[in-house]
């Protein structure tokens, strides 16, 4: 291999590595945002809203039989 070709191959490898790292950072940032959202939803007052959102039919009717 001559030197210019080796230089091009090395440069392409570096670009691929930088792109891979950039994609990984974006995925990590998104996962961090999702974790923050889940923590916010699970905070004290939001738990009831979360339960209602998952099972809205519960608690809407009362059966009174004597």
VENFEN-V104371 format. One record per residue. RES is the residue in one letter. OMEGA is omega in degrees with one decimal (NA if undefined). Layout:
# VENFEN-V104371
RES:OMEGA  RES:OMEGA
This chain:
# VENFEN-V104371
X:176.1  X:-171.9  X:179.6  X:179.4  X:177.7  X:178.5  X:178.9  X:179.9  X:179.1  X:180.0  X:178.5  X:178.0  X:178.9  X:178.9  X:178.7  X:179.2  X:179.1  X:178.3  X:179.4  X:178.7  X:178.7  X:178.3  X:179.4  X:179.0  X:178.6  X:178.1  X:178.9  X:177.6  X:179.0  X:177.6  X:177.8  X:177.3  X:177.9  X:179.5  X:177.5  X:178.9  X:180.0  X:177.9  X:178.7  X:-179.5  X:-177.6  X:178.2  X:-170.7  X:-174.2  X:-176.8  X:-177.4  X:179.4  X:178.0  X:178.2  X:177.6  X:179.7  X:-179.4  X:-178.6  X:-179.4  X:-174.1  X:-177.9  X:-178.3  X:174.4  X:-178.1  X:-177.1  X:176.0  X:176.0  X:179.0  X:177.7  X:-175.9  X:NA
